[in-house]
Amino acid sequence: MKKQLTNIFKSKYQSIEESNTWKDFLKSLFKNQESAFYNSPIQQVEDKRAHEDVESILEFGDLKLADDSRILFYEVKLKNHKHITSRVGLRNIIHSDVIPGDVDGIIATYFNPTTIDWRLTFISKSLYWDDEFNEIKEETHPKRYTYVLGEGESIKTALIQFEWLFKQIQNREITIEDIIKTFSVEKISNEFFKEYFNQFQSFTEFIVDNDNAFSFFKSQVDKNKKDKEQQEDAEKLVRHYVKKLLGRIVFLYFLQKKGWLGVPLKGKWDKVKRPSCRNCLKITATKITFTMRF
């Protein structure tokens, strides 16, 4: 299953009108409800003026979960000028189609045929009233309930979450809560920050324990202070340096993810092959010496 997921998540998205890959994957995921997926998709865009960024919106499935929640499956094909990086903008395209009491959630794919990445999103909201008949609304957050997939994207989180969902399906029927957990990356984000802190500590300790590296920082502190105070001040400088360095590395990966790294001066940022930050750092490391600036 991991190999199948990797092939799908790492590939360029193909419309369900051109390929059955995505629909077949969903049928294998919800294997007892293959009939929930239509033979022919339903076009949902009547007035294209209301969706100026959209080429087509297709509904191709209607699924009832174990808790009687109703999930629809949509495919949104974007026009060439629209990119899949706009989480909120894309979500709002079909947000009004999630109707409490009728439809409880939508699993949607967004893609632009001219780009290599695509977005997989789960949208859900619920409406209810308190004792004073005030309307209360809860809904999924676009930042935490969506994955960017495709060639050049990191799919580690999506793989972990969907492998978990497949394990649940082997033992029982799933509910909307299972779908929400599959798309919720908050736990994974917490693990990232925990590992980020571990890297920060390891890097800091490495510099402090390396006499050649640490001597640079010790040369920056006030020599009139006691040895213990000089040591503490130097270690503080190391921590500031490591914090800044890791922050810049993360920023480079952000640029890589956006496709803004290595764009020619006269080129288009969404048309170039994305270079790897890891390769860029290797190349840079061969050209520079160990230099630190504050």
C-alpha positions as CSV (number, residue, x, y, z in Angstrom):
1,M,0.0,0.0,0.0
2,K,2.9,2.4,0.8
3,K,4.2,1.9,-2.7
4,Q,0.8,2.6,-4.3
5,L,0.4,5.8,-2.1
6,T,3.9,7.0,-3.0
7,N,3.3,6.6,-6.7
8,I,0.0,8.5,-6.6
9,F,1.2,11.3,-4.2
10,K,4.5,11.8,-6.1
11,S,3.0,11.9,-9.6
12,K,1.4,14.7,-11.5
13,Y,-2.4,14.7,-11.1
14,Q,-4.5,13.5,-14.0
15,S,-8.1,14.4,-14.3
16,I,-10.7,11.7,-13.7
17,E,-11.9,12.4,-17.3
18,E,-8.5,11.3,-18.6
19,S,-7.4,8.7,-16.1
20,N,-9.0,6.4,-13.5
21,T,-6.0,6.4,-11.2
22,W,-7.4,8.7,-8.5
23,K,-10.9,7.2,-8.6
24,D,-9.5,3.7,-8.5
25,F,-7.4,4.6,-5.5
26,L,-10.5,5.9,-3.7
27,K,-12.4,2.7,-4.5
28,S,-9.6,0.7,-3.0
29,L,-9.7,2.9,0.1
30,F,-13.5,2.6,0.5
31,K,-13.6,-0.9,-0.9
32,N,-17.1,-1.8,0.3
33,Q,-18.7,1.2,-1.4
34,E,-17.4,1.2,-4.9
35,S,-20.9,2.1,-6.2
36,A,-20.6,5.4,-4.4
37,F,-18.4,6.7,-7.2
38,Y,-20.2,7.8,-10.4
39,N,-19.6,6.3,-13.8
40,S,-19.7,9.8,-15.2
41,P,-18.8,12.9,-13.2
42,I,-21.3,15.7,-12.7
43,Q,-20.4,19.2,-13.8
44,Q,-20.9,21.7,-10.9
45,V,-20.1,25.0,-12.6
46,E,-23.2,26.5,-14.2
47,D,-22.1,30.2,-14.1
48,K,-18.3,30.4,-14.7
49,R,-18.4,34.1,-14.0
50,A,-18.8,33.1,-10.3
51,H,-15.6,31.0,-10.6
52,E,-13.2,33.1,-12.7
53,D,-10.2,31.0,-11.5
54,V,-11.9,27.7,-12.4
55,E,-12.0,25.7,-15.6
56,S,-14.3,23.0,-14.2
57,I,-15.7,21.5,-11.0
58,L,-16.6,17.9,-11.1
59,E,-18.5,15.9,-8.5
60,F,-17.7,12.2,-8.9
61,G,-18.7,10.5,-5.7
62,D,-21.2,10.4,-2.9
63,L,-20.3,8.3,0.2
64,K,-22.1,7.4,3.4
65,L,-19.8,6.7,6.3
66,A,-20.4,4.4,9.3
67,D,-21.8,7.3,11.4
68,D,-24.2,8.2,8.6
69,S,-22.0,11.2,7.6
70,R,-22.2,12.1,4.0
71,I,-19.0,12.8,2.0
72,L,-18.8,14.1,-1.5
73,F,-15.8,13.9,-3.8
74,Y,-14.9,16.8,-6.0
75,E,-12.2,17.6,-8.6
76,V,-11.4,21.2,-9.3
77,K,-9.5,22.1,-12.5
78,L,-7.9,25.5,-12.3
79,K,-7.3,27.9,-15.1
80,N,-3.6,28.5,-16.2
81,H,-3.3,31.8,-14.2
82,K,-4.3,30.2,-10.9
83,H,-1.8,28.3,-8.7
84,I,-2.6,25.7,-6.0
85,T,-0.7,27.6,-3.3
86,S,-3.7,29.7,-2.3
87,R,-5.3,27.5,0.5
88,V,-8.1,29.8,1.5
89,G,-9.0,30.9,-2.0
90,L,-9.2,27.4,-3.3
91,R,-11.2,26.2,-0.3
92,N,-13.8,29.0,-0.8
93,I,-14.5,27.8,-4.3
94,I,-16.6,24.9,-3.1
95,H,-17.0,25.8,0.6
96,S,-20.7,26.7,0.1
97,D,-21.4,23.2,-1.1
98,V,-20.9,21.7,2.4
99,I,-24.4,21.9,3.8
100,P,-24.9,20.7,7.4
101,G,-27.7,18.1,7.6
102,D,-27.2,17.3,3.9
103,V,-23.5,17.1,3.2
104,D,-21.0,16.8,6.1
105,G,-17.8,17.0,4.2
106,I,-16.0,17.2,0.8
107,I,-12.8,15.6,-0.2
108,A,-11.5,17.7,-3.1
109,T,-8.5,17.6,-5.4
110,Y,-7.3,20.9,-7.0
111,F,-4.9,20.9,-10.0
112,N,-3.6,23.1,-12.7
113,P,-2.6,21.0,-15.9
114,T,0.4,23.3,-16.5
115,T,2.0,22.6,-13.1
116,I,3.4,19.5,-11.5
117,D,1.9,19.9,-8.0
118,W,-1.7,19.5,-6.8
119,R,-3.6,19.8,-3.6
120,L,-5.7,17.3,-1.7
121,T,-8.1,18.9,0.8
122,F,-10.8,17.9,3.2
123,I,-13.5,20.5,4.0
124,S,-16.1,20.1,6.7
125,K,-18.3,22.3,8.8
126,S,-21.2,21.9,11.3
127,L,-23.9,24.2,12.4
128,Y,-25.8,24.0,15.6
129,W,-27.6,26.2,18.1
130,D,-27.1,26.8,21.8
131,D,-29.8,27.1,24.4
132,E,-30.5,30.8,23.4
133,F,-30.7,29.8,19.7
134,N,-27.5,31.5,18.8
135,E,-25.9,29.8,15.8
136,I,-22.5,28.2,16.4
137,K,-20.3,27.2,13.6
138,E,-17.3,24.9,13.7
139,E,-15.3,24.1,10.6
140,T,-12.0,22.6,9.5
141,H,-9.1,25.0,9.1
142,P,-7.7,25.2,5.5
143,K,-4.1,25.3,6.8
144,R,-4.3,22.0,8.7
145,Y,-6.6,20.0,6.5
146,T,-4.8,20.0,3.2
147,Y,-1.8,18.4,1.5
148,V,0.3,19.7,-1.4
149,L,1.4,16.7,-3.4
150,G,3.2,15.9,-6.7
151,E,6.7,15.7,-8.0
152,G,9.2,17.6,-5.9
153,E,6.9,17.8,-2.9
154,S,7.5,16.1,0.4
155,I,4.7,13.5,0.9
156,K,5.9,12.0,4.2
157,T,3.1,13.4,6.3
158,A,0.4,12.4,3.8
159,L,1.9,8.9,3.7
160,I,1.8,8.5,7.4
161,Q,-1.8,9.7,7.7
162,F,-3.2,7.7,4.9
163,E,-1.4,4.5,6.0
164,W,-3.1,5.0,9.3
165,L,-6.5,5.3,7.6
166,F,-5.9,2.1,5.6
167,K,-5.2,0.3,8.9
168,Q,-8.5,1.5,10.4
169,I,-10.4,0.3,7.4
170,Q,-9.0,-3.2,7.7
171,N,-10.6,-3.6,11.1
172,R,-13.8,-1.6,11.1
173,E,-16.0,0.9,9.2
174,I,-14.8,4.5,9.4
175,T,-16.5,7.7,10.5
176,I,-16.0,11.3,9.6
177,E,-13.8,11.6,12.7
178,D,-11.3,9.2,11.0
179,I,-11.3,11.4,7.9
180,I,-10.7,14.5,9.9
181,K,-7.8,12.8,11.7
182,T,-6.3,11.7,8.4
183,F,-6.2,15.3,7.2
184,S,-5.3,16.9,10.5
185,V,-1.5,17.5,10.5
186,E,-1.4,19.2,13.9
187,K,0.2,16.1,15.6
188,I,2.7,15.8,12.9
189,S,3.5,19.5,13.2
190,N,4.2,19.1,16.9
191,E,6.6,16.2,16.2
192,F,8.3,18.5,13.7
193,F,8.9,21.2,16.3
194,K,10.1,18.6,18.8
195,E,12.7,17.3,16.3
196,Y,13.6,20.9,15.3
197,F,14.5,21.6,18.9
198,N,16.5,18.4,19.1
199,Q,18.5,19.5,16.1
200,F,19.0,22.9,17.7
201,Q,20.4,21.3,20.8
202,S,22.6,18.9,18.9
203,F,24.1,21.6,16.7
204,T,24.7,23.9,19.7
205,E,26.5,21.2,21.6
206,F,28.6,20.3,18.6
207,I,29.9,23.9,18.3
208,V,30.5,24.3,22.0
209,D,32.4,21.0,22.2
210,N,34.5,21.9,19.1
211,D,37.5,24.0,20.2
212,N,38.2,25.4,16.8
213,A,34.6,26.5,16.2
214,F,33.9,27.7,19.8
215,S,37.1,29.8,19.9
216,F,35.5,32.2,17.4
217,F,32.6,32.8,19.7
218,K,34.8,33.2,22.8
219,S,36.8,35.9,20.9
220,Q,33.6,38.0,20.7
221,V,32.9,38.3,24.4
222,D,34.1,40.8,27.0
223,K,37.6,39.6,28.2
224,N,37.2,41.6,31.4
225,K,34.6,39.2,32.7
226,K,35.3,36.1,34.7
227,D,36.0,32.9,32.8
228,K,32.6,31.4,33.8
229,E,30.8,34.5,32.5
230,Q,32.8,34.5,29.3
231,Q,31.9,30.9,28.8
232,E,28.2,31.6,29.4
233,D,28.3,34.6,27.0
234,A,30.0,32.6,24.3
235,E,27.4,29.8,24.6
236,K,24.7,32.4,24.3
237,L,26.2,33.6,21.1
238,V,26.3,30.0,19.8
239,R,22.6,29.6,20.6
240,H,21.8,32.8,18.7
241,Y,23.9,31.7,15.8
242,V,22.3,28.3,15.6
243,K,18.8,29.7,15.9
244,K,19.5,32.1,13.0
245,L,21.1,29.5,10.9
246,L,18.3,26.9,11.3
247,G,15.8,29.6,10.6
248,R,17.5,30.5,7.3
249,I,17.7,26.9,6.3
250,V,14.0,26.5,6.9
251,F,13.3,29.6,4.9
252,L,15.3,28.2,2.0
253,Y,13.1,25.0,2.1
254,F,10.1,27.3,2.1
255,L,11.4,29.0,-1.1
256,Q,12.0,25.5,-2.6
257,K,8.4,24.4,-1.7
258,K,7.0,27.6,-3.3
259,G,9.1,27.0,-6.5
260,W,10.9,30.3,-6.1
261,L,14.4,28.8,-5.7
262,G,16.6,28.9,-8.8
263,V,14.2,30.9,-11.0
264,P,16.0,32.6,-14.0
265,L,15.7,36.4,-14.1
266,K,13.5,36.2,-17.1
267,G,11.8,32.9,-16.3
268,K,8.5,32.1,-14.7
269,W,8.6,30.8,-11.2
270,D,6.0,28.0,-11.7
271,K,7.6,26.7,-15.0
272,V,11.2,25.8,-13.9
273,K,12.4,22.5,-12.5
274,R,12.8,23.0,-8.8
275,P,16.4,22.6,-7.4
276,S,17.0,20.8,-4.2
277,C,18.0,22.8,-1.1
278,R,20.2,19.9,-0.1
279,N,22.2,20.1,-3.4
280,C,22.4,23.9,-3.2
281,L,23.9,23.6,0.3
282,K,26.4,21.0,-0.9
283,I,27.5,23.2,-3.8
284,T,27.8,26.2,-1.5
285,A,29.8,24.3,1.1
286,T,32.5,23.5,-1.5
287,K,32.9,27.2,-2.3
288,I,33.0,28.9,1.1
289,T,35.1,28.5,4.3
290,F,33.7,28.4,7.8
291,T,32.7,32.0,8.2
292,M,30.2,33.5,10.7
293,R,28.6,36.9,10.6
294,F,26.1,38.5,13.0
